[in-house]
């Protein structure tokens, strides 16, 4: 009986997010400290095994409320289903004859849920990789992020952009130019791998109790953009321009302006999005230590540059006081 396993990792946006959902530009990194893992075991019937968070078993009413707030009403099985549907549709649309084999598919994840680290998309990316291995189907690297985005946006109605899916497929550090003409013409942008070893020292902090659904958080920006709000559009363009400037500095090996640009990325974003006090608390604490700070995703986690080990220890101390965990992201 054939068995395959596949993984995908958490991610963090360094510059440019959230312009990825609006034909912008992004620099992002994969965070290999956390991962989603999917396994497929050949079987007589196609079956989706629920992960523990998907089981409707609770210790008490408090546990029930906490899990509903953190995982929503549908859990991760809907992500697996949407990924399966997009994979099978892709095969049919290209006349790919799949082997007549069924499987049991299971998933588990160590990515902190709903704190803006790309946990949902990682499950789908891992599932797609597992399906490609199981059926011996090759999906071009530049196409795969678009299929994952369609699974979330088209099938599940999740307000999402390209950043998570591109960096989780490409891994490492990637610059993304999501030019509208390219997206509309061929379905994907221009993606350039950058050497992660060149990056300055980065910290990542997150509050486990800040769980929320990122698509809901981003809805206010989406609605304003769709109605042509000039302020929102101009700010998103400024945020995208930061990534383009960051790329030029990256190529020169000069990161001296990056801390200020990362701060500006967040400050611009805060002009078009409501930032909760608990999130602002993390930003203020990190900046109070002398580090830069911006959202890694849509809130709940922040990322920035620190100067030395003394500053990193101060970050750990001060952010721990407000219930946040601090790590050094493993990018490789």
N, C-alpha and C positions, 0 to 999 in steps of 0.2 A: 504494500500500500504506500503510495507516494505521499510524502509530507514536505512542505516547503515553509520557510519562515522569511519574513521581510520586516525591515524597520524603517522608521522615519523619525527625524529629530525635531526638537523644539527650535524656535527661531527668534531673532530679535532684529528690529529695524534700527539702523544706525543713523541714517539721514533720509529724509524724503517722505516717510510715512506720515499721514495716510493718503498721499497723492496717488498711490498705486491703483486705487479704484477709480481714478479720474484722469487717466492717460498721463500720469506724471513720471517721476524718476525716483529711484530708490537705491540705497546701498544697505544690504542686510547680511546677517550672518546666521549660520546654523549653530545651535547650542546643544552639543552632544552630551551634556550633563543629564539630559532628559530625553526619553524616546518613547514612541509607540511601537508595539510589536504585533504583527498579525501572523497567524499560522493557518495553513490549509492542509487538511488531511483527506485523502481520497476516501469516498464513501459511496453508498448506494443512493443516497438522497442528498440534495443540496440543503444544508442546514446552517443557520447562523446561531452560534452559541453566545448567549448573553454574557457580558463581562459583569463582575460583581456589582458595580454601580447601577447596572441595568435591572438587577433583580428587585422585585417589589416586596422586599423584606426590610423592616425597619425596627430598631430597638424600641422606639417610642415616638410620640408626636413631634418632639424636638428634632429627632433624627430624620423623620419624614420631611419636616419643613426645611431643614438644612440641605438635604439632598435635592429637593425640588428646586431650591434657590440656586444650587451649584450646578446641577446636571440638567435642569429643565424637566419637561414632562416625558421626553422621548429618549433621553440617554444617547449612547453611542451606536446602537444598532441601526438607527436611521442613516448614520454616516456610512456604515458598511453597505447597507442596501443601495444608497445612492451611488456609491463607488462601483458596486457590481453592475448596476443598470448602465452606467456610462461606459464601463468596460465592454459589456456585451453589445451595446449599441455601436461602439467604435468598431468592433469586429464585424458586425453585420454590414455596416456602412462601407466597409472596405473589402467585403467578400472574403473575410478570413474564416476558414473552416476550423472551428475549435474541436479538440478531441472530445469524444462523448464520455466524459468523466465528470462525476459529481464530487462534492467535497463538503466537509464540515469546516467552517471558518470561525476562528476565535480571535479576540484581540484583548490586549491589556496595555496600559499606558502608565508611565511614571511622570508624565508632563503635568505639572500643577494645573488643575482645571480652572478655566475661565478667568485667568489672570493675564491674558494677552500674550501668551507664548506659543500660539499656533497649535494647540492640542487637537482641535477638531480636524483641521486639514492634515495633520500628521497621521491620523488614523486612516484617512482616505488614501493618502500617498502610500502608506505601508500596504494597504489592501490592494491597490493597483499594482504595486511591485510584486506582491505575492501572486496575483492573478497572472501577470506576465510570465512569471517563472513557472507556475503550475501548467499553463497552456502553451508555453514556449512561443509567446507572442512578444515582438519587439515594438514598443511605441516610442517614436522619436523623442529625445529628451526635451526638445523645445515645445512639443505638443502636449506632453503629459501634464504640465501645470494647468493648461487651459481646460483639459478634461476634468481635473480635480475641481477647478473653479466652477465649471458648469454643474458638477454634481452638487455643490453647495448652493450656488446662486440660482440655477435653473430648477433643480429638482427639490431643494429644501427651502428656497426662499431666504437664504442667509445672505445678508448684505456683506459682501466680501470683495477684496481686490486680488491682484496678482502676487503680491509680495510673499505671502506665506508659502504658496504652492511652488513658486519658482525657486526660492532658497531651499525648500525642503527636498526638491528634486535634484538641484545642482549641488547643494551643500557647500561648506566652506564660507567664502565671502563673495558676493555677487553684486554687480551694478546692473540695474534694470532700466532701460529706456522704453517706456510703454507708450510710445508715440501712437496717436489715434490712427494715423494712416496705416501704420504697420499692423495694428490690432485688427482694424476693419478689413484689411486686404488679405492677411494670412492667418489671423487668429492668435498671434503671439508677438511679443516685442523683441527688442534687441538685448540679449543677455551676455554679460561679460564677466568671466571669472577673475577675481583679484586674489593676490597672494595673502592669505590670512596672517602669515608670519610678519608681514609689514605693519600690521595694526598696532596702535598704541595700547597700553594696558587698559583693559575694560573690566568693569564690575557689572553685575546684574543683581537687582534686588526685587523681591516680590512679597506681597502680603497675601498669604493663603486665604484670609477672610474677606478678600475683595472680589470674590467670584461674581462674574456677570457675563451675559451673553454678548460677545463683541458686536455681532450684527445689530443688536438693539441699540448699543451705545453709538454706533456710527450712523444710525438712521437719520438723525437730525441734520448731519452734514449732507447725506444723500438727498434728502428732501429739498434742502436749500439749493444744492447744485442743480437738481432737476428743474427747479423753477427759475433758474438763471440768476440766482442771487450774486450780484457783482462782487460784493465783499468776499464771500466764500470762495468764488472762483479765483479771484486775485490772490487770496492768501494761499490757496492750494498751489497756485503757480509759483509763489515765492518759496513754499516748502519744497517743491520739486527742484527749484533752482539751487537749493542748498546741496542736494545730492550731486548735481552737475558740478558745482564748485568743489565739493568734496572729492569727486573723482579726479579732478585736475591736481589737487593737492596730493592725493594718493599716488598718482603717477610720478610726482616729483619727490615723493618720500617726505613731504612736509606736512605734519599734522598739527602744527602750532595753532591753526585757526579752527580746528575741529571742535574743541570744547565749547567755544563761543557759538559755533554753528549748531551744535546739538542742543544747547540751551535755547537758541533762537527757534529751532524746529518746534520745541515744546511751547514756547511763548506764543508763537504764531498760531499753533493749534488751539491753544486755550482761548483765543479770540473768537473761534467759531464752534467751540464745543464746551459744554458744561463739564467742569472738572470737580469731582467730589472732594470734600475736605480731606478725606483719608488719603486720596491720591496726592493732593497738594502737600500733605504732611511729609510724604516720602521725598518729593521733589525738594522741599525746603530743607529737610534734614541732610540730604546728599549735598546740596549746594552749600549748606552751612559748613560742611567739612572741606570745601574747596574743590569738590568734584563737579563735573558737568552732569546734567540729568535731563532725560527725556523719556517718554513712554517707549517701551520695547514694542508694544503693539497698540492695543486700544484702551489700556488702563489696567491697573492691578500690578504691573511690573514696570520698572524703570531700568535704563542702562545709561552708562556714561563712562568718561575717561577719568582715571585717577593718576596722580603724579608719582607716588612711591608707596612702599609698604606701610609707612606710618599713616598716610592718608587712608589706605585701604583698611587698616585696623580701626581708624576713627569711624569710617563708614560702617563697619560691622557693629561697633559699639552703639553709635547713635541710631542707626536704623533698627537694631534689635530692640531698643527702648520703645519703639512704636509698633512692634509686632511684625517687622519685616525680616526676611532672611536674605543674606548677601552671599553671593558666590562669584568666582571667577569663571566666566563662560569658557567652556572647552570647545574651540572652533575647529582646529586642525585643518 
